Amino acid sequence: MKLNKKLLATGILSASMFAGSAFGAVSAEEAAKLGDSLTPMGAEKAGNGDEIPAWDGGLTTPPAGYNNDGIYVNPFPDEEPMFTIDRSNVDEYADNLSPGQIAMIERYDNYVIPVYPTHRTAAYPQDVMDKTVENATNVELIKDGNGLGNYQTATPFPIPQNGLEAIWNHITRYRGGSVQRNVGQVTPQENGNYSVVKFQDELTWRTYLRDYDPNEDENVLFYFKQAITAPSRLAGNVLLVHETIDQVAEPRRAWVYNAGQRRVRRAPQVAYDGPGTASDGMRTSDNFDMFNGAPDRYNWELIGKKEMYIPYNSYKLVDRDLSYDDIIKAGHINQDLARYELHRVWHVRATLKDGERHIYGQRDFYIDEDSWQATIIDHYDGRGELWRVAEAHSMQFYDQDVPWYAIETLYDLLSGRYLVLGLTNEESDPYEFGVKRASREYTPSALRRAGTR
């Protein structure tokens, strides 16, 4: 692995596994690098003199053809791959791939990695960047890393001192404040046959509520509601989550409405390695959004920074001219539609703590430095064997200044099956940002009204 020597010299990578009461805020001198040699979000502003360009503010202007309707057109329609990584040359590029990516290439002869020119498109609203800079000298890890002291909003640790801080950056990253989306999830059989489960998701940060009260639900980060709209046998079932920050002191509040029983009940299984909604056993609850929830069952090690070929600017995968059949293939998605670019990532390793339980004994995260999104995660079982490989095909929502995922994929190397979440090609009204919600719309009593067939 190639570590970033400049960051090593400054001591940014010195901490590994977190064990302490309060840790995080950096000095004013260190924070002064934000907006100077570092972007306001903490990435290295300079390029690498080769494939990675300098960050120039990201993609904030919609391209020609975008109609401000949540249907995102490709800003780079004429670009072609510079080269493709496959079995014939994978050894040449192994240093810039994860073990999971290499395993996928070795298992499937048509799993290839088409590499395009790098565009550092990630951009956030100015107020989010300003608050992130403020957080650098204020926010601390507290309660053995399970809580955030002095945190309000935005990215808490733009200059991370350890792996847990980097993971908190992913968990808390800005995704538009308040958004509704209509997406599909598939779990193909080994031969590629699949059926689609359709969701309508709502995500509202507490501070974006129409009736926001700073003294109410202070430990809540956001509210999430997920209604199944198809197939008919599942339609009407609804999941409601109040995502708490310190989930050890106050576990995630979750409820489900079962349309068949017309009943609301608590759902403590919606956490850790509990089964993901309608996922046919192909993902855990904390696989959603690549990783979510409480980090307390793992030790977190900041391995360092490296350059990797990661999915990026994946606009082909939201092309409305494509059907799901064009994307979903046996073993993996149609890699001809994927786009990879060389970017710098933080490598964070999570190892299960002694005495704790989870189906994943180790997880290796590769987190994009510009957006703090986990882009690749390799999952290992309790014996230390590579088991599942997650890839997030990201894109910039250029009308909202929001980096997010076009789709998430999770490949099972043992079964030959996989999961795709976030498909929008065949969905009407795929994204609506800026929806206005009140706190009463995220209560258990509201579930019955939402969960009608």
Secondary structure in CASP SS format (residue, H / E / C, confidence):
PFRMAT SS
TARGET T0000
AUTHOR 0000-0000-0000
METHOD secondary structure of the structure
MODEL  1
M C 1.00
K C 1.00
L C 1.00
N C 1.00
K H 1.00
K H 1.00
L H 1.00
L H 1.00
A H 1.00
T H 1.00
G C 1.00
I C 1.00
L C 1.00
S C 1.00
A C 1.00
S C 1.00
M C 1.00
F C 1.00
A C 1.00
G C 1.00
S C 1.00
A C 1.00
F E 1.00
G C 1.00
A C 1.00
V C 1.00
S C 1.00
A H 1.00
E H 1.00
E H 1.00
A H 1.00
A C 1.00
K C 1.00
L E 1.00
G C 1.00
D C 1.00
S C 1.00
L E 1.00
T C 1.00
P C 1.00
M C 1.00
G C 1.00
A C 1.00
E E 1.00
K C 1.00
A C 1.00
G C 1.00
N C 1.00
G C 1.00
D C 1.00
E C 1.00
I C 1.00
P C 1.00
A C 1.00
W C 1.00
D C 1.00
G C 1.00
G C 1.00
L C 1.00
T C 1.00
T C 1.00
P C 1.00
P C 1.00
A C 1.00
G C 1.00
Y C 1.00
N C 1.00
N C 1.00
D C 1.00
G C 1.00
I C 1.00
Y C 1.00
V C 1.00
N C 1.00
P C 1.00
F C 1.00
P C 1.00
D C 1.00
E C 1.00
E C 1.00
P C 1.00
M C 1.00
F E 1.00
T E 1.00
I E 1.00
D C 1.00
R C 1.00
S C 1.00
N C 1.00
V H 1.00
D H 1.00
E H 1.00
Y H 1.00
A H 1.00
D H 1.00
N H 1.00
L C 1.00
S C 1.00
P H 1.00
G H 1.00
Q H 1.00
I H 1.00
A H 1.00
M H 1.00
I H 1.00
E H 1.00
R H 1.00
Y C 1.00
D C 1.00
N C 1.00
Y C 1.00
V C 1.00
I E 1.00
P E 1.00
V E 1.00
Y C 1.00
P C 1.00
T C 1.00
H C 1.00
R C 1.00
T C 1.00
A C 1.00
A C 1.00
Y C 1.00
P C 1.00
Q H 1.00
D H 1.00
V H 1.00
M H 1.00
D H 1.00
K H 1.00
T H 1.00
V H 1.00
E H 1.00
N H 1.00
A H 1.00
T C 1.00
N C 1.00
V C 1.00
E E 1.00
L E 1.00
I E 1.00
K C 1.00
D C 1.00
G C 1.00
N C 1.00
G E 1.00
L E 1.00
G E 1.00
N C 1.00
Y C 1.00
Q C 1.00
T C 1.00
A C 1.00
T C 1.00
P C 1.00
F C 1.00
P C 1.00
I C 1.00
P C 1.00
Q C 1.00
N C 1.00
G H 1.00
L H 1.00
E H 1.00
A H 1.00
I H 1.00
W H 1.00
N H 1.00
H H 1.00
I H 1.00
T H 1.00
R C 1.00
Y C 1.00
R C 1.00
G C 1.00
G C 1.00
S E 1.00
V E 1.00
Q E 1.00
R E 1.00
N E 1.00
V E 1.00
G E 1.00
Q E 1.00
V E 1.00
T C 1.00
P C 1.00
Q C 1.00
E C 1.00
N C 1.00
G C 1.00
N C 1.00
Y C 1.00
S C 1.00
V E 1.00
V E 1.00
K E 1.00
F E 1.00
Q E 1.00
D E 1.00
E E 1.00
L E 1.00
T E 1.00
W E 1.00
R H 1.00
T H 1.00
Y H 1.00
L C 1.00
R C 1.00
D C 1.00
Y C 1.00
D C 1.00
P C 1.00
N C 1.00
E C 1.00
D C 1.00
E C 1.00
N C 1.00
V E 1.00
L E 1.00
F E 1.00
Y E 1.00
F E 1.00
K E 1.00
Q E 1.00
A E 1.00
I E 1.00
T E 1.00
A E 1.00
P C 1.00
S C 1.00
R C 1.00
L C 1.00
A C 1.00
G C 1.00
N C 1.00
V E 1.00
L E 1.00
L E 1.00
V E 1.00
H E 1.00
E E 1.00
T E 1.00
I C 1.00
D C 1.00
Q C 1.00
V C 1.00
A C 1.00
E C 1.00
P C 1.00
R C 1.00
R E 1.00
A E 1.00
W E 1.00
V E 1.00
Y E 1.00
N E 1.00
A C 1.00
G C 1.00
Q C 1.00
R C 1.00
R E 1.00
V E 1.00
R E 1.00
R E 1.00
A C 1.00
P C 1.00
Q C 1.00
V C 1.00
A C 1.00
Y C 1.00
D C 1.00
G C 1.00
P E 1.00
G C 1.00
T C 1.00
A C 1.00
S C 1.00
D C 1.00
G C 1.00
M C 1.00
R C 1.00
T E 1.00
S H 1.00
D H 1.00
N H 1.00
F C 1.00
D C 1.00
M C 1.00
F C 1.00
N C 1.00
G C 1.00
A C 1.00
P C 1.00
D C 1.00
R C 1.00
Y E 1.00
N E 1.00
W E 1.00
E E 1.00
L E 1.00
I E 1.00
G E 1.00
K E 1.00
K E 1.00
E E 1.00
M E 1.00
Y E 1.00
I E 1.00
P E 1.00
Y C 1.00
N C 1.00
S C 1.00
Y H 1.00
K H 1.00
L H 1.00
V H 1.00
D C 1.00
R C 1.00
D C 1.00
L C 1.00
S C 1.00
Y H 1.00
D H 1.00
D H 1.00
I H 1.00
I E 1.00
K C 1.00
A C 1.00
G C 1.00
H C 1.00
I E 1.00
N C 1.00
Q H 1.00
D H 1.00
L H 1.00
A C 1.00
R C 1.00
Y E 1.00
E E 1.00
L E 1.00
H E 1.00
R E 1.00
V E 1.00
W E 1.00
H E 1.00
V E 1.00
R E 1.00
A E 1.00
T E 1.00
L E 1.00
K C 1.00
D C 1.00
G C 1.00
E C 1.00
R C 1.00
H C 1.00
I C 1.00
Y C 1.00
G C 1.00
Q E 1.00
R E 1.00
D E 1.00
F E 1.00
Y E 1.00
I E 1.00
D E 1.00
E C 1.00
D C 1.00
S C 1.00
W C 1.00
Q C 1.00
A E 1.00
T E 1.00
I E 1.00
I E 1.00
D E 1.00
H E 1.00
Y E 1.00
D C 1.00
G C 1.00
R C 1.00
G C 1.00
E C 1.00
L E 1.00
W E 1.00
R E 1.00
V E 1.00
A E 1.00
E E 1.00
A E 1.00
H E 1.00
S E 1.00
M E 1.00
Q E 1.00
F E 1.00
Y C 1.00
D C 1.00
Q C 1.00
D C 1.00
V E 1.00
P E 1.00
W E 1.00
Y E 1.00
A E 1.00
I E 1.00
E E 1.00
T E 1.00
L E 1.00
Y E 1.00
D E 1.00
L C 1.00
L C 1.00
S C 1.00
G C 1.00
R C 1.00
Y E 1.00
L E 1.00
V E 1.00
L E 1.00
G E 1.00
L E 1.00
T C 1.00
N C 1.00
E C 1.00
E C 1.00
S C 1.00
D C 1.00
P C 1.00
Y E 1.00
E E 1.00
F E 1.00
G C 1.00
V C 1.00
K C 1.00
R C 1.00
A C 1.00
S H 1.00
R H 1.00
E H 1.00
Y H 1.00
T C 1.00
P H 1.00
S H 1.00
A H 1.00
L H 1.00
R H 1.00
R H 1.00
A H 1.00
G C 1.00
T C 1.00
R C 1.00
END
